[in-house]
Amino acid sequence: MTLLDDVLGFQWDKGNIRKNREKHLVSTAECEEIFFNQSLVVADDERFTSTS
C-alpha cells in the first residue's frame, strides 16, 4: 500500500487552475497524471530532509 492508494482526485481552486494553465502551460488533468502514474516513486530527497 502506498500513500496515494486512496486518492481519487484533487480539488483545485480557481487561482491554481489559472496558474497551472498560464504559468506552467498544463491543465489540472495533466498535473494529476503524475500522481497516478504507476512508475511514480515517492521518497524523501536526502538533500532536503533534516534528521535533527
C-alpha positions in Angstrom: 0.0 0.0 0.0 1.3 3.5 -0.9 0.5 6.9 0.4 -1.7 7.7 -2.7 -3.7 4.4 -2.9 -6.9 6.1 -1.5 -6.6 9.3 -3.5 -9.3 9.6 -6.2 -8.5 13.1 -7.4 -7.7 16.7 -6.3 -9.7 19.8 -5.6 -8.4 22.8 -7.5 -9.3 26.4 -6.6 -9.7 29.0 -9.4 -6.3 30.6 -8.7 -4.4 27.3 -9.1 -6.3 26.3 -12.2 -5.4 29.6 -13.8 -1.7 29.5 -12.6 -1.3 25.9 -13.9 -2.6 27.0 -17.3 -0.9 30.3 -17.6 2.4 29.9 -15.9 3.1 26.2 -16.5 1.0 25.6 -19.6 -0.6 22.5 -18.2 -4.2 21.5 -17.4 -5.2 20.3 -14.0 -5.7 16.8 -15.5 -2.0 16.9 -16.7 -0.9 17.9 -13.2 -2.8 15.0 -11.7 -1.4 12.4 -14.1 2.0 12.3 -12.4 0.4 11.2 -9.1 -1.4 8.3 -10.7 1.5 7.1 -12.9 2.4 3.5 -12.0 6.1 4.2 -12.2 5.9 7.0 -9.6 8.4 6.8 -6.8 7.6 8.6 -3.5 10.7 9.0 -1.4 12.5 11.5 0.8 15.0 13.7 -1.0 18.1 13.5 1.2 19.2 16.9 0.1 16.1 18.5 1.8 15.4 16.0 4.6 16.5 17.1 8.1 17.2 14.4 10.7 17.8 16.9 13.5 
